[in-house]
Amino acid sequence: MTKQSNTIQKIFNKASSSRKLYVFLFCLVLSILFWLLNALSKDFTTEVEFNVSYINQPIDKIVLNELPSQLKIKIRGLGFDLMAYKLRLKKSTVDVDLAQLRGFKNKLRSHILPSNSFLSYISNQLGEQIMIKEVYPDSIHFLFDERKQKKVKIIPQTQLNFKKQYQLYGRILVKPAITIVSGPGSIIDTLTGVYTEEVILKDLSRTVTESVSFREDYWNKKLSFNPNKVILHIPIEKFTETSVLVSLKSINVPDSIEIKAIPNEIEVKFLIPLSKMASLPSANFNAAINYHQINDNFNHKLKVELTEYPEYIQSLILNPGKVEYILKKKK
């Protein structure tokens, strides 16, 4: 019986000690809460960083320099209000409305805007309970240029690698062929064309259509495009090698002279799309030697010029490329 009484007494003492600890902790937390509420009900001054957005920029001008993306603002207000800004995971954003500020309608290329000129506008965004004491930087520098736009041609940039026997068939088509470029007048005035971003394609064996943007460095120059993407149509076909024999003609020969080429025909080697092989027998090939080459250079051999051939053939090789000749006076 005595042993059981001792055990019960120990349990009672332990429970009593735990209650005292809980009471103490509760009183401590309550004291801290009251102290915090009392402290936050007083005015404080602190610095807060805000992201900044510039709205209503002049439509006839473009800003060339990088503007501050953040403003450090010293604000004063109740601790409760300031804590809301301090505890946010994402920085708050304030607008700087350039339409409400003076000095942007003139033709000055450079303009310095004092920060105190837009304090009231930012103050309205923060509310009456917050007082702005100071803004850093104390001024914002704007470097303007006249905004212009211009229609220019689009020039594709490509690096193409083909599978064996495959080649580009014709020209790369750009749709649309022109774009409207808008940006600083000093750059727009010098543009005659704009380049697409580089398209690198390997092991090509079929026609490709790609949607591409313009070169990245254009965006750094404050240029914008309409449309801002274009379609490149890259026609590709399988080619085969073949050749034809072409008789030589002579051009620019005086009426009193006869000229004879040795040999009087040449072999023309070339690549042709498989789809055009059936058209080859009816295709026109003309090759000639020019008498003027004799008068100008006293050459022993004359260069052969291929004056007519189908537009769909590629990689032309003339064999021989130069020929000897015999001159005779007509009787």
C-alpha positions in Angstrom: 0.0 0.0 0.0 2.8 2.4 0.9 4.6 1.6 -2.5 1.4 2.5 -4.5 1.0 5.8 -2.5 4.6 6.8 -3.5 3.9 6.2 -7.2 0.7 8.2 -7.2 2.5 11.1 -5.4 5.3 11.2 -8.1 2.7 11.3 -10.9 0.9 14.2 -9.2 4.1 16.2 -8.7 5.1 15.7 -12.3 1.7 16.8 -13.6 1.8 19.9 -11.3 5.3 20.8 -12.6 4.1 20.5 -16.3 1.1 22.8 -15.7 3.4 25.4 -14.2 5.6 25.3 -17.4 2.6 25.6 -19.7 1.2 28.5 -17.7 4.6 30.2 -17.9 5.0 29.7 -21.7 1.4 31.0 -22.3 2.1 34.2 -20.2 5.4 34.7 -22.1 3.8 34.4 -25.5 1.0 36.7 -24.4 3.5 39.3 -23.2 5.4 39.2 -26.5 2.2 39.6 -28.4 1.1 42.6 -26.4 4.6 44.1 -26.8 4.6 43.5 -30.5 1.1 45.0 -30.9 2.2 48.1 -28.9 5.4 48.5 -31.0 3.7 48.1 -34.4 1.2 50.8 -33.4 4.0 53.4 -33.5 5.5 55.2 -36.5 8.7 53.9 -38.0 10.9 54.8 -41.0 12.4 52.2 -43.2 13.7 51.6 -46.8 11.8 49.3 -49.2 12.7 48.3 -52.7 9.9 48.5 -55.3 9.8 47.3 -58.8 9.0 50.1 -61.2 6.9 50.2 -64.3 7.0 53.1 -66.8 3.6 53.6 -68.4 2.2 55.9 -71.1 5.6 56.6 -72.7 5.5 59.1 -75.6 4.2 57.3 -78.7 6.4 59.4 -81.1 9.6 58.7 -79.1 11.6 55.6 -78.0 13.8 55.3 -75.0 17.3 54.2 -75.9 18.9 53.7 -72.5 18.1 51.2 -69.8 15.8 52.7 -67.2 16.1 51.7 -63.5 14.0 48.6 -62.9 13.8 49.3 -59.1 13.3 52.3 -56.9 14.5 52.3 -53.3 12.0 54.4 -51.3 12.3 55.5 -47.7 8.8 55.4 -46.2 7.3 56.3 -42.9 4.2 54.9 -41.3 2.7 52.6 -38.7 4.6 49.4 -38.0 1.6 47.4 -39.1 1.6 49.0 -42.6 5.4 48.8 -43.0 5.5 45.2 -42.0 3.2 44.4 -44.9 5.9 45.6 -47.4 8.8 44.0 -45.5 7.2 40.5 -45.3 6.1 40.2 -48.9 8.0 37.4 -50.8 7.5 39.4 -54.1 8.4 43.0 -54.4 5.6 45.5 -54.9 5.4 47.4 -58.1 4.9 51.2 -58.5 4.0 52.9 -61.7 5.7 56.0 -63.0 3.1 57.6 -65.4 5.1 59.7 -67.9 1.9 61.1 -69.4 1.5 63.2 -66.2 5.0 64.6 -66.2 6.1 67.7 -68.0 9.0 68.0 -70.4 8.5 65.0 -72.6 6.7 66.8 -75.4 9.8 68.8 -76.4 12.3 67.6 -79.0 15.2 67.2 -76.6 17.1 64.0 -77.2 18.1 63.8 -73.5 15.9 64.5 -70.5 16.6 64.2 -66.7 13.5 63.6 -64.6 13.9 64.5 -60.9 12.4 61.8 -58.6 10.5 64.5 -56.6 8.4 65.2 -59.7 6.6 61.9 -59.4 6.5 61.5 -55.5 2.8 62.5 -55.3 1.8 60.0 -58.0 3.6 57.2 -56.2 2.3 58.3 -52.8 -1.3 57.9 -54.1 -0.5 54.3 -55.0 0.8 53.5 -51.6 -2.1 55.1 -49.7 -2.5 57.9 -47.2 -1.2 55.9 -44.3 2.3 55.8 -45.9 4.5 58.9 -46.2 7.4 59.0 -48.7 10.5 60.6 -47.3 13.1 59.9 -50.0 13.5 58.1 -53.3 16.7 56.7 -54.8 17.9 57.3 -57.4 17.1 61.0 -57.0 16.7 61.4 -60.8 16.1 59.3 -63.9 17.9 59.9 -67.2 16.0 59.4 -70.4 17.8 59.2 -73.8 15.2 59.6 -76.5 15.2 59.1 -80.3 12.4 59.7 -82.7 10.2 56.6 -83.3 10.0 55.6 -87.0 8.8 52.6 -89.0 9.7 51.3 -92.4 9.0 48.4 -94.7 12.1 46.3 -95.5 12.8 43.0 -97.2 13.5 39.9 -95.1 16.8 38.0 -95.7 16.9 34.4 -94.5 20.0 33.1 -92.8 20.5 29.3 -93.2 23.1 26.6 -92.8 21.9 23.6 -94.8 23.5 20.2 -94.9 22.1 17.6 -97.3 22.1 13.8 -97.6 23.9 12.4 -100.5 22.3 13.3 -103.9 19.9 15.8 -102.3 20.2 19.5 -103.0 18.3 22.8 -102.6 15.8 23.0 -105.5 15.3 26.7 -106.4 15.2 29.6 -104.0 14.3 29.6 -100.3 10.9 31.3 -100.1 10.2 33.8 -97.3 6.5 34.4 -96.4 5.9 37.3 -96.0 8.8 38.7 -98.0 8.7 42.1 -96.2 8.1 43.2 -92.6 7.3 46.6 -91.0 10.2 47.5 -88.6 9.6 50.1 -85.8 12.3 51.6 -83.7 14.8 54.4 -83.2 14.9 56.7 -86.3 18.8 56.6 -86.3 18.7 52.9 -86.9 15.6 52.7 -89.1 17.1 55.2 -91.6 20.0 52.8 -92.2 18.0 49.6 -92.8 17.6 48.1 -96.2 16.8 44.6 -95.0 16.6 42.5 -91.9 18.0 39.0 -91.2 16.2 36.1 -89.7 17.7 34.1 -86.9 20.1 31.4 -88.3 18.4 28.2 -89.2 20.8 25.2 -89.0 19.5 21.9 -90.6 21.4 18.7 -91.2 20.9 15.5 -93.3 18.1 17.1 -95.3 16.2 14.8 -97.8 12.8 16.5 -98.0 11.3 20.0 -98.3 11.2 21.8 -95.0 8.9 24.6 -93.7 10.1 26.5 -90.6 8.7 29.4 -88.6 11.5 31.7 -87.5 12.0 35.0 -85.7 14.5 37.8 -86.4 18.1 38.1 -85.1 18.3 38.5 -81.4 20.5 41.6 -81.6 17.6 43.5 -83.2 15.7 43.4 -79.9 18.7 44.9 -78.1 18.5 47.8 -80.5 14.9 48.5 -79.5 13.5 47.2 -82.9 10.1 45.6 -83.2 8.6 43.8 -86.2 5.1 43.3 -87.7 4.9 40.4 -88.3 7.5 39.3 -85.8 7.9 35.8 -87.3 8.1 34.5 -90.8 7.8 31.2 -92.6 10.8 29.8 -94.5 9.9 27.3 -97.3 13.1 25.3 -98.2 12.5 23.2 -101.3 14.7 20.1 -101.5 14.9 17.4 -104.2 16.9 14.4 -105.1 19.4 15.1 -107.9 21.3 12.9 -110.3 24.4 13.6 -112.4 24.2 13.5 -116.2 25.6 15.2 -119.2 24.8 16.4 -122.8 26.9 17.3 -125.8 26.4 20.9 -127.1 27.6 22.2 -130.4 29.6 25.5 -130.2 28.5 28.6 -131.9 30.5 31.8 -132.5 29.4 35.4 -131.7 30.6 38.9 -132.6 32.4 37.6 -135.6 33.1 40.1 -138.5 31.3 39.4 -141.8 34.7 39.0 -143.5 36.0 36.3 -141.2 35.2 32.7 -140.4 36.1 31.1 -137.1 36.1 27.4 -136.3 36.4 26.0 -132.8 38.5 22.9 -132.1 36.7 20.9 -130.9 33.4 22.2 -132.2 31.3 20.7 -129.4 31.7 20.3 -125.6 30.3 18.1 -122.9 28.2 19.8 -120.2 28.0 17.9 -116.9 25.4 18.9 -114.4 23.0 17.8 -111.6 19.4 17.6 -112.4 16.3 16.9 -110.2 14.9 13.4 -110.8 11.5 15.0 -111.4 12.9 16.9 -114.4 14.6 14.0 -116.1 11.7 13.5 -118.5 12.0 17.2 -119.6 15.7 17.0 -120.4 15.4 15.8 -124.1 13.4 18.9 -125.0 15.6 21.4 -123.0 17.6 24.0 -124.8 21.4 24.2 -124.4 23.5 26.8 -126.3 27.2 27.4 -126.0 29.4 29.9 -127.8 32.9 31.4 -128.2 33.3 35.2 -128.4 35.4 36.7 -131.2 36.0 39.8 -129.0 38.2 37.7 -126.7 40.7 37.5 -129.6 40.8 41.3 -130.2 41.1 42.1 -126.5 43.6 39.6 -125.2 45.2 37.8 -128.2 44.3 34.5 -126.6 45.4 31.2 -128.2 42.3 29.7 -126.6 38.8 31.1 -126.2 36.7 30.6 -123.1 33.4 28.7 -123.7 30.3 30.5 -122.5 27.1 28.6 -121.8 24.5 31.1 -123.0 21.3 29.1 -122.5 20.4 26.2 -120.3 17.4 25.0 -118.1 17.1 26.9 -114.8 16.5 23.8 -112.8 20.0 22.3 -113.4 22.9 22.9 -111.0 26.7 22.4 -110.6 27.5 23.0 -114.3 30.9 21.8 -115.6 32.0 22.5 -119.1 34.5 20.0 -120.7 36.6 21.6 -122.1 36.1 25.1 -120.7 38.4 26.6 -123.3 38.9 25.7 -127.0 41.4 26.4 -129.7 40.3 28.1 -132.9 41.1 28.7 -136.6 40.5 32.0 -138.4 39.8 32.3 -142.1 39.1 35.2 -144.4 36.0 34.8 -146.4 36.6 34.9 -150.2 
